[in-house]
């Protein structure tokens, strides 16, 4: 049998065994870390060096391993705790990862930094002689080849070697340093604190103070205040977050300790005021903008408001997380202030229970200027039960005792109003109007173009949809005046988003034709009086869904007729001055008590039969009112009104006209007396002589209410 045949036979006979060996090798191919591989190779090199030393001695030659190179094809895996594990590829398996290891002889000069000096004594003491060492620790050291104190000294020449020894054995770094009589750190107190705070570092083997010694935290040198052999007191640098702390003594670095620079920074950034221009007597809400700008959560703390140097009761506040803005109720407070300047201050953690980074920014002070309330108070003998303009309509020459309907013109505005001097119809929320004739149907189509700048008290824009809705609701109310309106208004048409038209009856018929029986004909020869609404006959409208939807129709604009030559008849003009209500917010039950209009004043409070409080509407289309508030007191009895007027408790009053009352107040210099209507007085308006621009008239009492003012200040 040839050698080749013998080899083939041998291979053939061992084929099955090869497979078994392969499986066996695969099972033993466990994962390892690089340090474990280096330890294993180093052990192999040690045994190889021992073998070469013996052979060199026997043969009289010097033989040694000069260099060893290994290329290992491996698989790599990283564990969840950050460790990197390797596995040698199995036979037939490929990998793109190759570890190349190159072991070479180290020069003598390179060992000087880590090798124990030859002139140093070699300790042959066993490990058991080390102070406080346990049997378990001896076994851990034996496990990596350390059997004597001399071995331990050789393995712990530098801080890095001590750290590696600690890692391999699981013995604390400080324990190894105690045995080696090296400087070590055991504890830092407190373990966390403010940047710039003082901390105590406990340890040992510090020796006498080394002038070149240094303490570092996060790589920055800290100030050393006190030094002893086992204790240091230092001032931490102005850094934030967690980091490591260590000491360098005689060129040797100690072990590392963790320390955290916590920052609870309660900062008050602002104090907001609502309303931003408060009036005397208003309920003012003040709110502090408080945030924890630190990197650590605060403990529970207290807050305190101070108003004009008068501390308010201290309130508790919950913890604030890092970068969390406070929503705690204690940062808000409501109060009423007198006119003038006021100092408001808010302080977080006034008793300094938290380790606050910057106490200076935990307090914020703001000056508030409270304006004197420029208020007009009016006494009125007339009762009023509703502020809904569709239910309470004050037609000219109507029963004047039907509530102070002139109050409605303070809250609501219509398409037009009556000129205070002539009584002619003029625009209000409409910017212009015109008509076209239709004599065949005895009607005219009146067009109104709305201003784009009118808004309701809730901020929503007044549109043609609101106008159309108002008149549709008004037509549906079941009362005799409204039936009259149904006869007057024949059709309502939304032309576009700014123009709306009304087809109304018009007196084109001749005198003799007007006498014919025509249920649709309006009798304009008689007085234009329309009786007040009978409330018992009103059918409440609870939902705007009862109103037909609005359809916008594009139509060409008709040629305007000269309205100066053809003014609106009174019966039509009165209808076109109805206050417009908001389609989106109209509900008769709630609207009667807290209505939303577009007039110069908005309803703050309405107590039927007692008092109406109106506040200025700053966004009124013709300008913010000069008065801040109007309070109308319904006193009912004439004697009560007369009494309070005589005692100057009110700035104005409305009385039923009598010659006696007119004579009584007309001679007083402190009162301005205005009877209305002038030709046949029914009401007597009295007002302070300092009240300007308020000119009651026969047609529209409050047409210029936004201009009223006192020429000498009257504040409450």
MIBATI-608217 format. One line per field, with one value per residue (C-alpha): z, y, x; residue number from 1. Coordinates in Angstrom, 3 decimals. Layout:
! MIBATI-608217
up	c(Z,...)
north	c(Y,...)
east	c(X,...)
resi	c(NUM,...)
END
This chain:
! MIBATI-608217
up	c(0.000,-1.030,1.264,-0.702,-0.458,3.219,3.748,1.812,3.770,6.955,5.975,4.959,8.193,10.252,8.276,10.736,13.670,11.988,12.013,15.679,16.418,14.495,16.543,19.714,18.774,17.906,21.278,23.040,20.942,23.645,23.673,25.280,25.988,24.582,27.998,28.549,25.203,26.066,29.473,27.815,25.189,27.862,29.843,26.714,26.079,29.684,29.288,25.941,27.473,30.263,27.694,25.704,28.854,29.708,26.171,26.106,29.320,28.078,24.763,25.918,23.645,24.317,22.747,23.311,21.572,19.924,18.300,17.886,15.384,15.357,12.927,14.333,12.315,14.818,15.298,17.451,19.794,22.177,25.306,26.871,29.664,27.145,27.073,23.758,23.307,20.610,19.263,16.947,13.697,13.343,10.500,7.271,8.754,7.372,9.010,7.908,11.391,12.029,15.219,14.634,17.711,17.598,20.636,20.727,23.293,25.546,25.987,29.442,29.433,28.771,31.899,34.271,34.821,35.857,37.125,40.748,41.107,41.618,44.556,46.346,48.796,47.695,50.168,50.595,53.006,52.246,51.430,54.794,56.451,54.712,57.142,57.239,54.230,54.173,52.964,50.122,49.007,49.132,46.866,44.472,44.239,43.900,40.999,38.852,39.988,43.003,45.929,47.845,48.799,46.226,43.517,44.620,44.429,40.934,39.754,41.234,40.203,38.672,39.218,35.999,37.170,40.509,38.725,36.427,39.407,41.148,38.047,37.667,41.307,42.298,45.266,45.920,44.600,48.024,49.673,47.344,48.018,51.770,51.408,49.160,51.441,48.512,48.899,48.515,48.704,50.594,50.704,49.740,51.940,50.842,47.721,45.919,46.372,44.759,42.488,44.576,47.803,50.311,50.554,52.780,51.170,53.453,52.696,53.849,53.222,52.218,54.223,54.886,52.571,49.172,47.714,44.261,45.193,43.293,43.522,40.323,39.614,36.025,35.007,36.783,39.725,42.948,45.819,48.780,52.052,54.640,54.533,56.909,56.453,56.123,55.295,52.766,52.657,49.228,47.360,44.275,40.953,39.223,37.125,36.901,36.584,37.686,37.368,38.970,41.747,42.373,44.020,42.695,45.480,44.769,41.144,42.049,41.220,43.743,42.965,41.640,43.507,42.022,42.947,41.567,41.294,41.757,40.748,42.029,40.487,41.337,39.078,38.977,35.461,35.516,37.161,34.809,35.535,34.292,33.149,31.924,32.668,35.924,37.302,40.922,42.342,39.572,40.574,39.493,38.897,39.459,38.406,38.854,36.060,38.123,36.721,38.028,35.725,37.562,36.717,39.864,41.272,44.125,47.370,48.496,49.247,50.175,48.284,49.466,47.897,49.179,48.289,49.064,51.566,53.379,53.382,52.462,54.058,53.104,50.843,50.133,46.696,45.404,43.996,40.627,38.209,36.149,33.521,34.781,34.794,37.793,37.414,41.166,42.434,44.881,42.044,41.403,43.565,43.164,44.808,44.490,44.671,45.199,42.536,42.321,42.146,43.895,44.414,43.950,44.918,44.668,46.418,45.924,48.916,51.258,54.097,51.794,52.412,48.993,47.898,45.382,42.885,42.726,45.453,43.711,40.893,43.168,43.837,41.303,41.895,39.662,39.857,39.017,38.100,38.968,37.228,39.080,37.978,35.873,36.599,35.808,38.202,37.043,39.135,37.160,38.236,35.345,35.769,33.110,32.915,29.838,27.905,24.782,22.069,20.213,23.217,24.649,21.853,22.621,19.589,19.299,21.080,22.735,26.381,28.068,31.227,29.437,30.948,30.160,26.550,26.010,27.972,24.982,22.762,25.177,24.570,21.028,17.726,14.671,10.952,11.598,14.265,14.444,14.161,17.599,16.099,13.183,13.850,10.338,9.759,9.555,9.321,12.370,11.794,8.120,6.179,3.463,2.256,-0.866,-2.428,-5.657,-6.312,-7.094,-7.427,-8.747,-5.401,-3.338,-2.070,-2.131,-1.744,0.758,0.623,3.545,3.253,6.573,8.029,8.182,11.501,13.772,16.328,19.109,22.737,22.508,19.745,16.789,13.724,13.066,9.615,7.319,8.647,12.092,10.591,8.635,11.721,13.927,11.668,11.064,14.842,15.284,12.636,14.314,17.712,18.274,19.392,17.860,17.159,15.389,13.277,12.194,11.210,9.233,7.197,6.742,5.822,2.870,2.116,3.398,1.051,1.720,-1.418,-0.527,2.520,3.140,1.652,2.780,1.368,2.777,0.651,2.619,2.067,0.797,0.601,-3.203,-3.277,-3.702,-0.867,-2.259,-3.042,0.447,1.842,0.108,2.242,2.008,4.857,3.716,3.650,6.456,7.654,7.678,8.137,11.752,14.522,13.963,17.502,17.897,21.232,23.490,23.266,25.438,27.082,27.826,24.092,23.235,22.136,23.309,20.669,22.265,19.234,16.139,14.207,13.953,11.601,7.903,6.497,4.822,1.068,-0.505,-3.902,-6.232,-7.626,-9.456,-7.262,-8.105,-8.813,-5.475,-4.996,-3.334,0.228,1.285,-0.878,0.137,3.831,5.397,6.900,10.677,10.776,8.601,10.255,13.694,12.491,10.971,14.316,16.098,17.921,16.045,18.009,17.368,15.480,17.209,20.777,20.817,23.303,24.870,28.354,28.945,26.508,28.440,31.473,29.914,26.308,23.758,21.616,19.603,21.417,23.410,26.688,27.583,30.352,33.478,35.689,35.383,38.375,37.044,38.872,40.834,38.992,35.637,35.514,32.152,31.427,28.559,25.384,24.302,20.718,19.997,16.303,16.953,19.621,23.192,25.582,27.818,30.786,32.332,33.749,33.867,36.783,36.444,39.663,39.297,42.333,41.349,43.617,42.539,46.085,46.313,43.076,44.117,47.481,46.126,43.453,46.037,48.150,45.213,45.537,41.752,38.781,36.765,37.086,35.009,36.481,35.115,33.973,36.170,36.217,39.935,39.525,36.599,38.674,41.696,39.901,37.116,39.443,40.858,39.364,40.033,37.806,34.093,33.423,30.075,29.475,26.640,24.238,24.084,22.557,25.078,27.912,29.426,31.038,33.020,32.636,35.374,35.332,37.050,35.492,35.147,32.868,29.275,25.850,27.304,25.565,26.015,23.057,21.592,19.255,20.394,23.944,23.869,20.300,21.433,24.717,23.932,24.090,27.561,30.181,33.348,32.945,36.544,37.679,39.407,40.547,42.856)
north	c(0.000,3.348,6.272,8.012,4.958,4.636,8.316,7.847,4.787,6.522,9.441,7.174,5.248,8.456,10.237,9.517,10.468,13.794,14.694,13.854,15.918,18.826,18.700,18.439,21.470,23.424,22.716,23.938,27.112,29.433,33.217,35.089,38.616,40.007,40.174,36.486,35.649,37.710,35.976,32.562,33.447,34.976,31.730,29.752,32.094,31.632,27.838,28.167,30.474,27.973,25.206,27.347,28.268,24.601,23.770,26.809,25.679,22.119,23.144,26.193,28.471,31.461,30.926,33.060,34.006,37.347,37.930,36.194,37.209,35.828,36.501,35.179,35.174,35.818,36.577,39.650,40.330,43.216,42.419,44.620,45.644,46.923,43.986,42.885,39.114,37.212,33.700,31.978,31.006,27.332,25.203,26.127,29.402,32.781,36.213,39.658,40.362,39.467,40.131,40.627,40.165,40.969,39.992,41.270,41.521,44.584,46.572,46.856,50.598,50.155,48.061,50.546,52.318,49.204,46.854,46.748,48.166,45.648,47.582,47.273,44.428,41.415,40.419,36.741,37.221,35.251,36.998,36.025,38.614,41.519,43.549,42.403,40.092,37.274,33.689,34.522,37.402,35.157,32.636,35.419,36.574,33.002,32.550,34.936,33.747,36.007,33.946,36.350,39.987,40.278,39.014,41.558,44.383,43.343,43.360,46.781,49.160,51.769,53.020,51.313,48.018,48.314,48.982,45.974,43.790,44.909,44.111,40.629,39.617,41.505,42.967,46.638,49.035,50.653,47.277,46.624,50.141,49.567,46.420,48.285,51.344,53.520,56.606,55.651,57.174,55.502,58.014,61.535,63.346,64.385,62.241,65.068,68.809,72.207,73.326,75.362,73.605,72.093,68.322,65.975,63.230,60.266,57.854,56.954,56.971,60.638,61.332,64.835,67.493,67.291,70.811,69.323,67.235,67.912,66.909,66.653,66.460,66.079,66.869,70.241,70.953,71.766,73.958,72.031,73.689,71.162,68.188,65.297,61.748,60.371,63.358,66.178,69.117,70.684,73.191,71.682,73.529,75.240,72.278,70.360,66.722,63.498,62.735,61.082,62.435,61.410,62.688,62.739,62.425,62.055,61.416,58.511,58.647,57.325,55.268,56.983,58.038,59.314,62.694,64.549,68.288,68.692,71.913,72.791,76.210,77.602,80.613,83.026,84.473,86.790,87.770,88.136,90.360,89.733,92.047,93.682,97.162,96.593,99.011,99.794,97.281,94.729,91.169,90.901,87.576,87.514,84.481,83.685,82.010,79.529,76.859,74.515,75.167,72.745,69.154,67.656,67.465,69.780,68.691,70.053,73.753,76.843,80.007,83.440,86.469,89.960,92.864,96.369,94.929,93.031,89.298,87.069,83.621,81.075,78.271,74.842,73.801,70.317,69.079,70.375,68.105,69.421,71.932,71.621,74.753,75.052,74.557,74.559,76.582,78.402,80.405,82.143,84.618,86.912,90.295,93.719,96.823,100.509,103.036,103.797,101.935,98.603,96.329,92.607,90.115,86.322,84.190,80.491,78.554,81.582,79.417,77.965,74.304,73.284,73.492,76.221,77.059,80.765,82.283,85.638,84.424,82.706,86.076,88.315,91.768,93.681,97.081,97.291,100.507,100.281,102.850,104.562,103.215,105.891,104.858,106.362,105.439,105.944,105.650,104.661,104.252,101.866,98.133,95.866,92.118,91.172,92.457,90.521,93.185,90.956,90.860,94.338,96.850,100.530,101.916,105.699,106.954,103.566,103.163,104.736,102.742,99.532,99.224,101.373,100.254,102.827,100.462,98.137,100.677,100.557,96.812,96.327,98.157,97.816,98.336,101.983,104.431,107.578,110.865,112.559,115.924,115.111,111.577,110.552,107.051,106.961,104.041,102.333,98.933,99.366,101.628,102.567,101.742,102.248,100.960,100.109,100.580,97.974,99.915,96.955,95.187,98.390,97.494,98.680,96.541,98.175,97.143,97.423,97.056,95.995,97.203,94.542,95.881,95.217,92.442,90.994,91.141,87.572,88.644,87.048,89.202,90.410,89.207,89.308,85.838,87.380,90.102,87.589,85.368,88.287,89.226,85.620,85.087,88.356,87.434,84.089,85.602,85.369,88.854,91.644,94.023,91.252,90.432,94.044,93.481,90.369,92.600,95.240,92.873,90.717,89.102,88.936,88.045,87.642,89.040,88.329,88.254,91.998,92.958,91.990,93.207,93.623,93.847,96.105,97.580,101.159,103.808,104.149,103.994,107.086,108.332,106.922,103.545,103.344,103.052,99.709,96.635,95.218,93.086,93.684,97.468,99.446,102.384,105.189,108.041,107.125,107.357,104.998,103.708,99.983,98.573,96.774,93.020,90.920,88.587,85.969,85.505,84.939,81.442,80.774,79.807,77.407,76.557,78.368,75.212,76.547,79.251,78.583,78.186,81.186,81.097,83.567,84.797,86.816,89.777,92.913,95.994,98.261,101.910,103.803,106.224,109.559,108.748,112.373,113.093,109.928,109.122,105.918,106.176,105.925,102.564,101.069,102.966,101.680,98.096,98.674,99.843,96.506,95.301,92.503,89.282,86.650,83.592,81.429,82.343,83.162,81.262,83.102,81.617,82.571,85.465,87.550,87.656,87.701,88.852,89.317,92.416,94.694,97.977,100.110,98.293,94.628,93.099,92.188,91.504,91.744,91.365,91.834,94.630,95.579,96.425,96.285,96.476,97.240,97.234,99.072,97.049,98.056,96.811,98.790,99.692,103.456,103.409,102.262,103.997,106.722,105.430,102.152,101.110,102.060,100.903,101.286,100.837,100.123,101.810,101.405,103.878,107.506,108.665,106.454,107.804,111.389,110.798,109.349,112.036,114.750,113.173,113.006,109.241,108.892,110.709,110.543,109.619,109.006,110.224,110.468,114.010,116.411,120.164,120.005,117.768,119.796,122.967,121.274,120.257,122.806,125.508,123.437,124.193,120.696,119.065,119.193,118.697,117.346,116.583,114.153,114.338,118.098,118.771,116.636,115.525,112.091,111.551,113.803,113.057,114.399,114.167,115.613,118.839,117.256,114.506,115.457,114.327,112.481,114.232,112.435,113.074,112.130,109.456,107.535,108.244,106.500,107.001,108.400,106.481,105.691,109.438,110.081,111.284,113.338,116.544,116.188,112.751,110.612,107.300,104.525)
east	c(0.000,1.419,1.664,-1.090,-3.323,-2.512,-3.458,-6.664,-7.567,-6.739,-8.920,-11.706,-11.563,-11.703,-14.395,-17.158,-14.932,-14.146,-17.823,-18.060,-14.958,-16.447,-19.625,-17.572,-15.487,-18.595,-20.137,-16.960,-16.772,-18.165,-18.173,-15.280,-14.110,-10.892,-9.240,-9.959,-8.371,-5.276,-5.030,-5.222,-2.584,-0.332,-0.540,0.392,3.319,4.485,4.524,6.259,8.895,9.471,9.990,12.440,14.335,14.895,15.984,18.277,19.948,20.345,21.860,23.772,21.834,19.517,16.137,12.993,9.751,10.372,6.983,3.647,0.971,-2.573,-5.412,-8.694,-11.906,-14.710,-18.388,-19.142,-22.077,-22.816,-24.843,-27.520,-25.125,-22.556,-20.137,-18.604,-18.418,-16.504,-16.870,-14.442,-16.124,-17.044,-15.637,-17.354,-18.622,-17.510,-17.319,-16.165,-14.758,-11.100,-9.137,-5.420,-3.214,0.521,2.574,6.169,8.914,8.754,11.919,13.391,12.949,9.266,8.826,10.336,6.994,5.129,7.824,8.766,12.231,15.012,16.378,13.057,12.815,10.866,8.214,7.747,4.886,1.788,-1.442,-2.894,-0.634,-2.419,-4.578,-8.207,-7.999,-10.565,-10.322,-12.690,-10.468,-7.369,-9.126,-10.112,-6.464,-5.188,-7.576,-5.521,-2.112,-1.468,-0.176,2.033,2.307,5.090,2.722,0.133,2.653,3.633,0.037,-0.800,1.968,-0.383,-3.923,-4.985,-3.511,-5.301,-8.569,-8.056,-7.168,-10.336,-12.371,-10.940,-11.224,-14.349,-12.467,-13.139,-10.516,-10.190,-9.456,-6.550,-5.237,-5.404,-3.291,-0.859,-0.850,-1.882,-4.170,-7.855,-11.297,-14.117,-16.995,-17.998,-20.511,-23.040,-23.270,-25.080,-25.326,-25.331,-22.510,-20.077,-21.040,-18.584,-18.217,-16.208,-14.126,-13.376,-10.539,-7.047,-3.317,-3.425,-0.265,0.953,-0.379,1.228,1.594,1.107,-1.902,-5.129,-8.784,-10.815,-14.543,-15.715,-12.135,-12.131,-9.833,-11.639,-10.533,-9.038,-10.055,-8.790,-6.383,-5.748,-4.467,-8.011,-10.208,-10.416,-12.844,-13.235,-15.421,-17.007,-16.737,-19.695,-20.716,-23.972,-24.915,-23.223,-19.517,-16.485,-14.318,-10.690,-7.498,-3.924,-1.295,2.434,1.583,-0.711,-4.437,-6.898,-9.939,-13.061,-16.193,-19.439,-20.882,-23.908,-24.222,-27.959,-29.671,-33.092,-33.617,-37.055,-37.334,-40.266,-40.167,-43.173,-46.437,-49.407,-52.388,-55.942,-57.397,-54.217,-55.603,-57.471,-60.025,-60.732,-63.160,-62.548,-61.771,-58.122,-56.386,-52.630,-50.605,-46.916,-44.944,-42.907,-40.579,-37.897,-34.938,-32.676,-31.760,-33.279,-36.792,-37.626,-39.193,-42.540,-42.129,-44.127,-44.992,-46.027,-47.700,-47.035,-49.329,-48.070,-45.539,-48.290,-47.470,-50.370,-50.913,-48.260,-49.488,-48.028,-46.782,-46.108,-42.765,-41.604,-39.756,-36.815,-38.015,-41.584,-43.747,-46.021,-49.769,-50.375,-53.330,-51.061,-49.484,-52.838,-54.661,-57.667,-58.038,-59.599,-57.445,-58.039,-57.020,-53.310,-49.991,-49.568,-46.564,-47.152,-44.436,-44.318,-41.677,-41.083,-39.733,-39.490,-38.092,-35.403,-36.163,-34.815,-31.180,-31.907,-29.194,-30.041,-32.185,-32.265,-34.520,-37.062,-38.728,-40.454,-41.918,-44.297,-45.928,-49.637,-51.392,-55.074,-57.175,-59.963,-63.324,-64.960,-68.517,-71.895,-74.698,-78.266,-81.428,-84.532,-88.135,-88.956,-88.702,-87.173,-87.579,-85.586,-82.585,-83.529,-84.011,-86.457,-88.792,-88.268,-88.753,-89.189,-91.031,-91.476,-94.580,-94.999,-95.896,-92.861,-93.450,-92.574,-89.131,-86.070,-85.813,-83.073,-80.805,-80.886,-79.127,-76.186,-75.833,-77.167,-76.885,-79.099,-78.767,-79.541,-80.711,-82.755,-80.920,-81.078,-82.042,-84.335,-85.467,-84.445,-83.118,-79.292,-76.862,-75.376,-73.741,-74.565,-72.226,-74.761,-78.255,-80.405,-83.624,-85.378,-89.103,-91.736,-94.989,-96.930,-96.615,-96.669,-93.164,-89.618,-86.502,-84.138,-80.480,-78.050,-74.295,-72.723,-69.472,-66.759,-65.447,-68.419,-67.968,-70.067,-69.013,-67.668,-65.265,-67.065,-67.721,-71.262,-72.362,-75.386,-76.220,-76.786,-79.002,-81.082,-81.358,-82.475,-85.378,-86.407,-86.646,-88.494,-91.048,-91.710,-92.536,-96.294,-97.313,-99.348,-96.429,-94.610,-97.641,-97.461,-93.820,-94.765,-97.061,-94.341,-91.473,-92.456,-89.107,-85.522,-82.707,-78.980,-77.326,-73.710,-71.452,-71.905,-75.288,-78.780,-82.113,-85.642,-88.760,-91.124,-94.577,-94.506,-97.302,-97.585,-101.398,-103.505,-105.655,-108.920,-107.292,-105.879,-109.417,-109.979,-110.008,-106.502,-105.222,-101.673,-101.975,-100.362,-102.430,-99.853,-102.327,-102.796,-100.266,-97.331,-97.610,-96.972,-98.074,-95.599,-95.220,-97.482,-94.970,-97.588,-98.148,-94.486,-93.560,-90.019,-87.494,-85.028,-82.962,-81.771,-82.610,-86.165,-84.913,-84.605,-81.123,-79.534,-79.113,-76.690,-77.864,-75.685,-77.599,-76.490,-76.405,-79.409,-79.034,-79.236,-82.125,-81.454,-82.522,-82.323,-85.347,-87.191,-86.548,-87.809,-91.280,-91.278,-93.013,-90.226,-87.390,-88.446,-88.212,-84.770,-83.329,-83.903,-80.795,-79.000,-78.471,-75.758,-76.922,-74.297,-75.286,-78.980,-81.118,-84.011,-83.772,-80.141,-80.010,-82.557,-80.241,-76.749,-77.154,-74.390,-74.631,-72.389,-72.998,-70.532,-71.290,-71.629,-73.708,-71.774,-74.771,-78.545,-80.853,-84.341,-86.144,-83.029,-79.824,-78.094,-74.283,-72.673,-68.945,-67.262,-66.698,-63.164,-63.641,-66.783,-66.744,-66.896,-64.198,-63.705,-66.130,-64.756,-66.728,-65.617,-68.960,-72.616,-74.774,-78.545,-80.510,-84.216,-85.759,-89.385,-91.096,-90.985,-90.340,-87.253,-85.825,-86.487,-84.834,-81.581,-81.379,-81.783,-79.026,-76.587,-76.134,-76.420,-74.919,-78.116,-81.784,-84.880,-88.199,-91.719,-92.235,-94.207,-94.062,-93.340,-90.275,-89.047,-89.276,-87.678,-84.482,-84.268,-83.007,-80.147,-76.732,-75.396,-78.031,-78.733,-82.464,-83.677,-87.396,-88.338,-90.064,-89.724,-93.145,-95.007,-92.651,-93.186,-89.783,-87.495,-83.773,-81.536,-77.767,-74.736,-73.550,-70.093,-71.439,-70.714,-71.984,-74.964,-77.848,-81.174,-83.453,-86.791,-85.472,-82.382,-81.343,-77.966,-76.779,-73.384,-72.895,-69.249,-68.485,-69.913,-67.447,-67.098,-65.135,-64.022,-62.966,-65.553,-64.138,-65.258)
resi	c(1,2,3,4,5,6,7,8,9,10,11,12,13,14,15,16,17,18,19,20,21,22,23,24,25,26,27,28,29,30,31,32,33,34,35,36,37,38,39,40,41,42,43,44,45,46,47,48,49,50,51,52,53,54,55,56,57,58,59,60,61,62,63,64,65,66,67,68,69,70,71,72,73,74,75,76,77,78,79,80,81,82,83,84,85,86,87,88,89,90,91,92,93,94,95,96,97,98,99,100,101,102,103,104,105,106,107,108,109,110,111,112,113,114,115,116,117,118,119,120,121,122,123,124,125,126,127,128,129,130,131,132,133,134,135,136,137,138,139,140,141,142,143,144,145,146,147,148,149,150,151,152,153,154,155,156,157,158,159,160,161,162,163,164,165,166,167,168,169,170,171,172,173,174,175,176,177,178,179,180,181,182,183,184,185,186,187,188,189,190,191,192,193,194,195,196,197,198,199,200,201,202,203,204,205,206,207,208,209,210,211,212,213,214,215,216,217,218,219,220,221,222,223,224,225,226,227,228,229,230,231,232,233,234,235,236,237,238,239,240,241,242,243,244,245,246,247,248,249,250,251,252,253,254,255,256,257,258,259,260,261,262,263,264,265,266,267,268,269,270,271,272,273,274,275,276,277,278,279,280,281,282,283,284,285,286,287,288,289,290,291,292,293,294,295,296,297,298,299,300,301,302,303,304,305,306,307,308,309,310,311,312,313,314,315,316,317,318,319,320,321,322,323,324,325,326,327,328,329,330,331,332,333,334,335,336,337,338,339,340,341,342,343,344,345,346,347,348,349,350,351,352,353,354,355,356,357,358,359,360,361,362,363,364,365,366,367,368,369,370,371,372,373,374,375,376,377,378,379,380,381,382,383,384,385,386,387,388,389,390,391,392,393,394,395,396,397,398,399,400,401,402,403,404,405,406,407,408,409,410,411,412,413,414,415,416,417,418,419,420,421,422,423,424,425,426,427,428,429,430,431,432,433,434,435,436,437,438,439,440,441,442,443,444,445,446,447,448,449,450,451,452,453,454,455,456,457,458,459,460,461,462,463,464,465,466,467,468,469,470,471,472,473,474,475,476,477,478,479,480,481,482,483,484,485,486,487,488,489,490,491,492,493,494,495,496,497,498,499,500,501,502,503,504,505,506,507,508,509,510,511,512,513,514,515,516,517,518,519,520,521,522,523,524,525,526,527,528,529,530,531,532,533,534,535,536,537,538,539,540,541,542,543,544,545,546,547,548,549,550,551,552,553,554,555,556,557,558,559,560,561,562,563,564,565,566,567,568,569,570,571,572,573,574,575,576,577,578,579,580,581,582,583,584,585,586,587,588,589,590,591,592,593,594,595,596,597,598,599,600,601,602,603,604,605,606,607,608,609,610,611,612,613,614,615,616,617,618,619,620,621,622,623,624,625,626,627,628,629,630,631,632,633,634,635,636,637,638,639,640,641,642,643,644,645,646,647,648,649,650,651,652,653,654,655,656,657,658,659,660,661,662,663,664,665,666,667,668,669,670,671,672,673,674,675,676,677,678,679,680,681,682,683,684,685,686,687,688,689,690,691,692,693,694,695,696,697,698,699,700,701,702,703,704,705,706,707,708,709,710,711,712,713,714,715,716)
END
